[in-house]
Amino acid sequence: MHPFKRILLATMIVGAAACSQEEGNRTVATIQGVDIQQKEVDAYLRFKRVPAEDTARADRLQEDYLERKALAAAVVKSPYIEADLVAAEVEDFRLQMLMSRYFENYLNDVVNDQAVENYYNSHPEEFRVEKAAVAHILLRTSPTMSEAERKVKMAAAQEAFSKAKANEPFEKLAEQYSEDRISAKKGGNLGWIKQGAIDPAFSQQVFALKAGEISEPFVTPFGYHVVKKLEDTQVITVPFEQVKGDIRFKLRQLAKDEEMQRLLKSVAQEES
């Protein structure tokens, strides 16, 4: 032991000779007249996650813990310490830790793997997604464009639409007119699009079409579109593995809100 520690502990800590029948109530030291019981030290070691078989580390941490208790007893009434402020900080930390630990254990128990799976199985409609295969021609706009410039874009979109309705190949028209150059190289093909994952105006137009139909020009924040639906809408079920994390998060939030309300009501009932 460091010489300073020996002096400090010798002058402020008196080891207790007597043991009660319960090992946890054994007094391991007395600091300024206050008994430090074994169960307090054991709780500290559990907090530090010290394995039971690591006696060397346990002894070292116990020694450090008692030293800090002694130091705290020595300075608690010092003029350098604002006791009220320290007490407020400690209480704030205690409250945060108390609620954090409670809800950590409570939610792990309530929102377990079975609860998550049960929710998935009992709410199938939440995990069904519509998707559609589409191609488009896009004439881009921007907020800084003049009205005349917008009319030019709209006229080009209308021209492409008219040619498509006249049975000119949509792929060729996309290559010629579309300013979305990535999809234009693929004949305007955007692949499969999930409903709700795109701009609402675009989604509304796409999912209202039948396979092979072509929309009239319409506008979104990206510009003017002409869309061709390549295949009928399909409904897919999202696999459990893809959504179980989202379900767990949702259930934990709901369970936490409900439990907080229950706890607050229980306290209010006791106070009334």
N, C-alpha and C positions, 0 to 999 in steps of 0.2 A: 504494500500500500504506500502511496505517496505520503511523505512526512506531513504535509499539510492536512491530508485527509485524516491521518491518525490523530493529530492534535484536535482537529475539528470534531471528529466523532467522539473522541475521549472526553471532551469537555461538554458536549451537548447531548450525547446519546448514551443512555445507560441500558445495557442489555437486561432483559427480564429473565429471572431465574425460574419463575413458576410457569407451569403450563396448565391450561384447562383441559378438560376431558376431550374437547374438540380441537383437533390440530389447527383448524382454520382460525380459532380464537386465541392462539398462542401469541403473546406479545413478543415481538422480535426486537423492539427498541422503544425507548421513551425519549421524546424530544420536547424540551421545555415543559415537562409534565404531561405531555400528551402521548398516550400509548399508540404505537404503530403495530397493528395486528398482522399475523401471517396472511390472512385472507386478502388484505389490502395489497400486500406485496405480490401475492399469487395473481391477483387480477391485473396488476401492472405487467407481470411477466407474460400473461396471456395476451395482453394488448400488444406487447412487443413480439408476440409469436415465437417465444423461446421454446424449443422442443424440450420435453421433460427429461430426456437423456443428456441434454447439454448442460450439465451441472456447472461447469466452469463459467459458461456465459451467464447462466442464471445468477451465480454468486456475484459476478462482476456487475451485472445490472442492478442487483439488489443493493450492492454497496453504493453504486452511483445514485440510486433512487434515494437512499437514506441520507446521503450527503446533500442532495438537493433539498430534501425536506429540512435538514438542519440549517442550510443556508437561508432558505425561505423564512424559517423561524427567526433567524438572526436579523433579517432586514425588514421584516413585515412592518415594524413600527418605526422604521427610519424616516427622517424628514425628506429623504429623496424619493419616497414612495407615496403616491397619491392613492391611498387605500380605497376610496370610493370608486375612483376610475378603474383601478385594477379589478375590484369586485364586479364592476359593470362588464368589463371585458371578459372576465372568467364566466360570468353568468350568461353572457351572449353566446360564448363558445359552448357552454354546457347545454343551452337550449337547442342550438344548431345540431350538436352531436346527438342529443337525445332523440330529436325528431328524425335525423338521418338514419340512425341505427334502427329505430322502430320501424320506419317505412321500408328500409332495406329488407329486414326480416319478414315483415308482414306481407309485402308484395311478392317476395320470393315464394312464400307459402301459398298465397291466394292465386297468383298468376303463374301457375306451374305449367309444365309442358302439356299436360292433359287439358288444362283450361284453354290454352292456345289452340290446340287441335280441335277441341269441341266447338270453339267459336268458328273456326274455318268450316267445319262440317255443317254447322247450323245456319250459316249465312252465305250460302253458295252464290246468291245474286251479287254479292259484293265483289266476287272474284271472277265474274264473267266479263270478258272484254270483247267488244266488237272491233273487227279490223277489216280494212278494205285495201285492195291493191289499186293504186291510181297512178296516172301520169298527168303532168300539167305543163302548161305554157305560162311563163311569168314575164310580165312587163313591169319592171321595177319602178317604184315611185319613192319620193322622199318628202319630208315636211317642208323643205325649202323650195320645192318645185312651184312654178307659177301655174295658174289655171290652164293657160294655153299649152304648157308642157304636159299637163295631165291629160288633156284632151287628145294630144298626139299619141300618148301611151294607150289610152282607151281605144282609139281608132285602130291601132295596130292589133290590139287584143280582139276587137270585133272582126277585123279582117281575117285573123287566124281562125276564129270560130266559124266564120262563114265558109272558109275553105274546108275546114274539118267536116262541117255538115254536108258539104258537097262531095264527101267521100275521098278527099285527099288524105293520104296517110298521115295520121297524127304524129308518127315518129319523125317524118320529114319536116312537118310544120314546127315541131318542137325544136329541131335542129336549126331551123331558119329563124324563128321568131323569139324563142325563149331566151331571157337574159339570166336565167338560172343555168349557167353553163355546165355545171356538174351533171344535173339531170338531163340537160339538152343532149349531151353526148350519148345518153342511153335512151334517146327517143322521148325524153320527158318523164321516164319511169322513176317514181319515188318509192317503189316497193310497197310493202304492207304498212299501213298507218293505223295506229290504235285511236279509237275515239277518245276524246278528252286529252290526248297528248299533243294536240296541234291547236292552232288558232280556232276559236269557236266558229267564226264565219266560214273558214275553210272546211272545218269538220261538218258543219250543217249542210253545205253544198255536196260534199263527197258522199255522205251517208244517205242522202236523199235520192241519189242516182241509182239506176239499175246497171248491171254489167253491160258494157258497151256504150252506154249513154255518155253524151258530152254536155257539159254545163255551158250556159251562156257566160260571158265575161262577168266576173264579180270582183269586188275589191276587198283586200285585207290590209293591215299595216305594211305588208311587204310590197304591195302593188296590185296589178290587175292579173287575174288568173283565168285560164280556160282549162277545165279539168275533164279528163276521161277516166271513167271507172273501168278498170281492166277485168275485175272479177267480182262476183257477188260478195256481199258482206258475209263474213264468217264470225261466229261466236266461239271464243276459246275460253277455257278455264285456266286461270293462272295457277301453276303448281304451288302446293303448300310450302315447299322449301323456299320459294321466292318471296313469300309474303309473311312467313311466320315471325320475322323480326318486327315488321310493321304492326302485326296483330298484337304481339307482346307489348310493344310500346303503347298502343292504344288502350289495351286492357289495363295496363299499369296506371296510366293517367286517369282512367275512369275509376279504378279501384281506389286510387289515392284521394281523388276528390270526394268520393263517397265516404271514405273512412275519416277524412278530415272533418266533414260535416257531422258525422256520427260522434266523433270525439268532442267537438265543440258543443254539440247539443247535450252530451252527457255532463260536461262541466257546467253548462248553463243550468241544467236541472238541479245539480248539486248546490249551486249558488242561490237559487231562488227559494 
